[in-house]
Amino acid sequence: MAGLVVQGTNEEEGGAAASIRLPYATHIHAPESQSSVQPASSISYQGAHPLARLDVSDDRVQAMGIHGASLFGYSSWHPGDVNQSSRPAVVLSAGVRNDGANAKDVTGRFFFSLSVGLEDDMQRAVPHGGGKAVAAANPRECMLACGQSNTCASWTMAKGGSCMLADSVPENAFLEDSYSGVRGGWTASAQDGVCCLVRSTAYPGPTQGEIGLCFEMPTGESECEAGAIATGATLGDLWTDTDGLNGNSAAVNQLDPIAALAVPFTAPAGTNTTVDIVMAWSYPNRTWMGRPVGNAYAELYPTVHAAASSMLSARGVTLAKIQGTHETFFGSKSLPSTISDMLVNSLSHTRSLQWFEDRQWR
């Protein structure tokens, strides 16, 4: 889930201090611990490959002078440059427009969570004789049992069933009311001006690699202290806790299933402000029909830090390339807008292309 935590003054209540938690969601299906989070009043969507945009409308933040809250997402798109276009990362950019009549600055945090430790409605069938049943009251306890075992590589647990720990990583498959996961852990570190919260898995095979969330630190900072960094047992816990986090690795529990960044920002009165979070990954050991084929991008971007740093440094060029592609279609006066929209979004199939380590395409 993504959202904003905004602090300012409520202009409709005589300038009283206010703090609003605004998710980019109109419905919330989450644990009871998250019931205090109110969804947004309405959200509109726009999409033109490789960019998507959500615009949020909500009376609570409008009363604070925020008359524009948006979320952009885009991937790397460089026509004619396969190395740049294969960058395994997505920029998530929150935009805040502060039109406060009383010229009040607004501060807040852009919040984004990533849940990869616990797979809902998925099972990993343990081969006969290759697993061990352990006591666990719920999927999180099963995941923790795997993380604390020196021999566990993956785990699976059916509703009402036992927790099975496996010494291998079987393929996952859909099974309602089942849960599974691969052993891994979260770490937080800063490198080359970029702070990343990364979950890595080490068992040899397709699941070996890492995925994480990153943000660009202010100039002169070398530690992950500018943004809130946390892991938690539930999304609800993270949503409520990020307001008080100090942004250091002490807030990271390696075995938690969910992690989040909450990057602070200030929106001066009468301005538009944006803040970026990058989601990046690197999984080198791709297979095809059981045969190892690898991912070529992993040689170019072997770590989350490498992919995120490259994505952040190339933002201006990437957005210019995206704009150029859009102008090719939407700038044509000879094409109806519906045809232009269809053509530009038909390019989205390129995101499904497979580029193997031998540089062959499929």
For each residue, the residues with C-beta under 8 A, 3 or more apart:
1: 23 24 25 111 112 113 235 239
2: 23 24 71 92 94 110 111 112 113
3: 21 22 23 24 25 111 239
4: 20 21 22 61 69 94 96 108 109 110 111
5: 19 20 21 22 108 109 111 242 243 262
6: 19 20 22 61 64 66 96 106 107 108
7: 17 18 19 106 107 108
8: 17 18 64 65 66 100 104 105 106 107 108
9: 15 16 17 18 64 102 104
10: 13 14 15 16 17 18 63 64
11: 15 63 64 65 100 101 102 104
12: 63
13: 10 16 18 63
14: 10
15: 9 10 11 102 104
16: 9 10 13
17: 7 8 9 10
18: 7 8 9 10 13 63 64
19: 5 6 7 243
20: 4 5 6 58 60 61 64
21: 3 4 5 37 38 239
22: 3 4 5 6 40 56 58 60 61 69
23: 1 2 3 28 37 39 40 239
24: 1 2 3 40 43 54 56 71
25: 1 3 28 39 40 43
26: 39 40 41 42 43
27: 39
28: 23 25 34 37 39
29:
30: 33 34 35 37 234 235 236
31: 34 234 235 236
32: 35 236
33: 30 234 236 237 240
34: 28 30 31 37 234 235 236 239 240
35: 30 32 236
36: 240
37: 21 23 28 30 34 236 239 240
38: 21 60
39: 23 25 26 27 28
40: 22 23 24 25 26 43 56 57 58
41: 26 57 58 59
42: 26 56 57 58
43: 24 25 26 40 54 55 56 57
44: 54 55 57
45: 52 53 54
46: 52 53 55
47: 51 52 53 345
48: 51 326 330 341 344 345
49: 77 344 345 346 347 348
50: 74 75 76 77 322 347 348 351
51: 47 48 72 73 74 322
52: 45 46 47 72 73 74
53: 45 46 47 70 71 72 73
54: 24 43 44 45 70 71
55: 43 44 46 68 69 70
56: 22 24 40 42 43 61 69 70 71
57: 40 41 42 43 44 62
58: 20 22 40 41 42 61 62 69
59: 41 62 63
60: 20 22 38 63 64
61: 4 6 20 22 56 58 64 66 69
62: 57 58 59 65 66 67
63: 10 11 12 13 18 59 60
64: 6 8 9 10 11 18 20 60 61 100 104 106
65: 8 11 62 98 99 100 101 102 104 106 269
66: 6 8 61 62 69 96 97 98 99 100 106 267
67: 62 97 99
68: 55 95 96 97 99 272
69: 4 22 55 56 58 61 66 94 95 96 97
70: 53 54 55 56 94 95
71: 2 24 53 54 56 92 93 94 95
72: 51 52 53 91 92 93 94 95
73: 51 52 53 90 91 92 93
74: 50 51 52 77 90 91 93 318 319 322
75: 50 87 89 90 91 351
76: 50 84 85 86 87 89 311 314 318
77: 49 50 74 85 318 321 322 325
78: 81 84 85 317 318 321
79: 85 321 324 325
80:
81: 78 84 85
82: 85 86 355
83: 86 300
84: 76 78 81 87 314 318
85: 76 77 78 79 81 82 350
86: 76 82 83 296 297 300 355
87: 75 76 84 297 300 301 307 310 311 314
88: 280 281 282 297 298 301 307
89: 75 76 278 279 280 281 301 307 308 310 311
90: 73 74 75 278 279 280
91: 72 73 74 75 276 277 278 311 312 315 318
92: 2 71 72 73 112 276 277 278 279
93: 71 72 73 74 274 275 276
94: 2 4 69 70 71 72 110 265 274 275 276 277
95: 68 69 70 71 72 272 273 274
96: 4 6 66 68 69 106 108 265 267 272 273 274
97: 66 67 68 69 267 271 272 273
98: 65 66 105 106 267 268 269 270 271 272 273
99: 65 66 67 68 270
100: 8 11 64 65 66 103 104 106 269 270
101: 11 65
102: 9 11 15 65 269
103: 100 269 270
104: 8 9 11 15 64 65 100 269
105: 8 98 266 267 268 269
106: 6 7 8 64 65 66 96 98 100 266 267 269
107: 6 7 8 264 265 266 267
108: 4 5 6 7 8 96 264 265 267
109: 4 5 227 228 242 243 262 263 264 265
110: 2 4 94 262 263 265 275 277
111: 1 2 3 4 5 239 242 260 261 262
112: 1 2 92 213 260 261 262 277 279
113: 1 2 235 238 239 258 259 260
114: 199 211 212 213 258 259 260 279
115: 118 235 257 258
116: 184 199 211 257
117: 143 181 184 199 255 256 257 258
118: 115 139 140 143 179 181 257 258
119: 122 172 179 180 181
120: 179
121: 174 175 176 177 178 179
122: 119 172 173 174 175 178 179 180
123: 156 158 172 173 174 175 178 179 180
124: 154 155 156 166 169 170 171 172 173 180
125: 156 170 173
126: 130 131 156 164 166 170
127: 130 131 166 168 170
128:
129:
130: 126 127 166 167 168
131: 126 127 164 165 166 167
132: 164 165
133: 162 163 164 165
134: 142 145 162 163 164 165
135: 162 163
136: 139 141 142 145 157 162 163
137: 141
138: 141 142
139: 118 136 142 143 157 179
140: 118 143 144 233 257
141: 136 137 138 144 145 163
142: 134 136 138 139 145 146 155 156 157 163 165 179
143: 117 118 139 140 146 147 155 181 255 257
144: 140 141 147 148 255
145: 134 136 141 142 148 149 152 155 163 165
146: 142 143 149 152 153 154 155 165 181 183
147: 143 144 152 183 184 185 254 255
148: 144 145 255
149: 145 146 152 165
150:
151: 165 167
152: 145 146 147 149 155 165 166 167 183
153: 146 166 167 168 169 182 183 203
154: 124 146 165 166 168 169 170 180 181 182 183 203 207
155: 124 142 143 145 146 152 163 164 165 166 180 181 183
156: 123 124 125 126 142 163 164 166 178 179 180
157: 136 139 142 161 162 163 164 178 179 180
158: 123 161 175 177 178 179
159: 177 178
160:
161: 157 158
162: 133 134 135 136 157
163: 133 134 135 136 141 142 145 155 156 157
164: 126 131 132 133 134 155 156 157
165: 131 132 133 134 142 145 146 149 151 152 154 155
166: 124 126 127 130 131 152 153 154 155 156 169 170
167: 130 131 151 152 153
168: 127 130 153 154 203
169: 124 153 154 166 182 203 205 207
170: 124 125 126 127 154 166
171: 124
172: 119 122 123 124 180
173: 122 123 124 125
174: 121 122 123
175: 121 122 123 158 178
176: 121
177: 121 158 159
178: 121 122 123 156 157 158 159 175
179: 118 119 120 121 122 123 139 142 156 157 158
180: 119 122 123 124 154 155 156 157 172
181: 117 118 119 143 146 154 155 257
182: 153 154 169 201 203 207
183: 146 147 152 153 154 155 201 202 203
184: 116 117 147 199 200 201 202
185: 147 199 200 254 255
186: 197 198 199 231 252 253 254 255 256 259
187: 197 198 200 249 252 254
188: 195 196 197 198 224 229 248 249 252
189: 195 196 198 224 249 305
190: 193 194 195 196 217 221 222 223 224
191: 194 196 305 309
192: 305 309
193: 190 216 217 219 221 309
194: 190 191 214 215 216 217 305 308 309 312
195: 188 189 190 214 215 217 223 224 226 227 229
196: 188 189 190 191 212 213 214 280 304 305 308
197: 186 187 188 212 213 214 224 229 231 252 259 260 261
198: 186 187 188 189 210 211 212 304 305
199: 114 116 117 184 185 186 210 211 212 259
200: 184 185 187 209 210
201: 182 183 184 207 208 209 210
202: 183 184 208
203: 153 154 168 169 182 183 207 208
204: 208 285
205: 169 208 285 287
206: 283 285 286 287
207: 154 169 182 201 203 283
208: 201 202 203 204 205 283 284 285
209: 200 201 281 282 283 284 285 298
210: 198 199 200 201 281 282 283 303 304
211: 114 116 198 199 279 280 281 282 283 304
212: 114 196 197 198 199 259 279 280 281 304 308
213: 112 114 196 197 259 260 261 277 278 279
214: 194 195 196 197 261 277 278 279 280 304 305 308 309 312
215: 194 195 226 227 261 263 275 276 277 278
216: 193 194 276 312
217: 190 193 194 195 221 222 224 226
218: 221 226
219: 193
220:
221: 190 193 217 218 225 226
222: 190 217
223: 190 195 248
224: 188 189 190 195 197 217 227 229 247 248 249
225: 221 246 247 248
226: 195 215 217 218 221 247 263 264
227: 109 195 215 224 247 261 262 263 264
228: 109 242 243 245 246 247 251 260 261 262 263 264
229: 188 195 197 224 245 247 248 249 251 252 259 260 261
230: 238 241 242 245 251 252 259 260 262
231: 186 197 238 251 252 253 254 256 258 259 260
232: 235 237 238 241 253 256 258 259 260
233: 140 237 256 257 258
234: 30 31 33 34 237 238 258
235: 1 30 31 34 113 115 232 238 239 258
236: 30 31 32 33 34 35 37 239 240
237: 33 232 233 234 240 241
238: 113 230 231 232 234 235 241 242 258 259 260
239: 1 3 21 23 34 37 111 113 235 236 242
240: 33 34 36 37 236 237 243
241: 230 232 237 238 244 245
242: 5 109 111 228 230 238 239 245 260 262
243: 5 19 109 228 240 262
244: 241
245: 228 229 230 241 242 251 262
246: 225 228 250 251
247: 224 225 226 227 228 229 251
248: 188 223 224 225 229 251
249: 187 188 189 224 229 252
250: 246
251: 228 229 230 231 245 246 247 248
252: 186 187 188 197 229 230 231 249 256 259
253: 186 231 232 256
254: 147 185 186 187 231
255: 117 143 144 147 148 185 186
256: 117 186 231 232 233 252 253 259
257: 115 116 117 118 140 143 181 233
258: 113 114 115 117 118 231 232 233 234 235 238
259: 113 114 186 197 199 212 213 229 230 231 232 238 252 256
260: 111 112 113 114 197 213 228 229 230 231 232 238 242
261: 111 112 197 213 214 215 227 228 229 277
262: 5 109 110 111 112 227 228 230 242 243 245
263: 109 110 215 226 227 228 275 276 277
264: 107 108 109 226 227 228
265: 94 96 107 108 109 110 273 275
266: 105 106 107 273
267: 66 96 97 98 105 106 107 108 271 273
268: 98 105 271 273
269: 65 98 100 102 103 104 105 106
270: 98 99 100 103
271: 97 98 267 268
272: 68 95 96 97 98
273: 95 96 97 98 265 266 267 268
274: 93 94 95 96
275: 93 94 110 215 263 265
276: 91 92 93 94 215 216 263 312 315
277: 91 92 94 110 112 213 214 215 261 263
278: 89 90 91 92 213 214 215 307 308 311 312
279: 89 90 92 112 114 211 212 213 214
280: 88 89 90 196 211 212 214 301 304 307 308 311
281: 88 89 209 210 211 212 304 307
282: 88 209 210 211 297 298 301 302 303 304 306 307
283: 206 207 208 209 210 211 286 295 298
284: 208 209 294 295 298 299 302 357
285: 204 205 206 208 209 292 294 295
286: 206 283 292 293 294 295 354 356 357
287: 205 206 290 291 292 293
288: 291 293 354 356 362
289:
290: 287
291: 287 288
292: 285 286 287
293: 286 287 288 354 356 357 358
294: 284 285 286 298 356 357 358
295: 283 284 285 286 298 355 356 357
296: 86 299 300 355 356 357 358 359
297: 86 87 88 282 300 301 355
298: 88 209 282 283 284 294 295 301 302 357
299: 284 296 302 357
300: 83 86 87 296 297
301: 87 88 89 280 282 297 298 306 307 310
302: 282 284 298 299 306
303: 210 282 306 307
304: 196 198 210 211 212 214 280 281 282 307 308
305: 189 191 192 194 196 198 214 308 309
306: 282 301 302 303 309 310
307: 87 88 89 278 280 281 282 301 303 304 310 311
308: 89 194 196 212 214 278 280 304 305 311 312
309: 191 192 193 194 214 305 306 312 313
310: 87 89 301 306 307 313 314
311: 76 87 89 91 278 280 307 308 314 315 318
312: 91 194 214 216 276 278 308 309 315
313: 309 310
314: 76 84 87 310 311 317 318
315: 91 276 311 312 318 319
316: 319 320
317: 78 314 320 321
318: 74 76 77 78 84 91 311 314 315 321 322
319: 74 315 316 322 323
320: 316 317 323 324
321: 77 78 79 317 318 324 325
322: 50 51 74 77 318 319 325 326
323: 319 320 326 327
324: 79 320 321 327 328
325: 77 79 321 322 328 329 344 347
326: 48 322 323 329 330 331 344
327: 323 324 330 331
328: 324 325 331 332
329: 325 326 332 335 340 341 343 344
330: 48 326 327 337 340 341 344
331: 326 327 328
332: 328 329 335 340
333:
334:
335: 329 332 339 340 343
336: 339 340
337: 330 340 341
338: 341 342
339: 335 336 342 343
340: 329 330 332 335 336 337 343 344
341: 48 329 330 337 338 344 345
342: 338 339 345 346
343: 329 335 339 340 346 347
344: 48 49 325 326 329 330 340 341 347
345: 47 48 49 341 342 348
346: 49 342 343 349
347: 49 50 325 343 344 350
348: 49 50 345 351
349: 346 352 353
350: 85 347 353
351: 50 75 348
352: 349
353: 349 350 361 362
354: 286 288 293 361 362
355: 82 86 295 296 297 359 360 361
356: 286 288 293 294 295 296 359 360 361 362
357: 284 286 293 294 295 296 298 299
358: 293 294 296
359: 296 355 356
360: 355 356
361: 353 354 355 356
362: 288 353 354 356
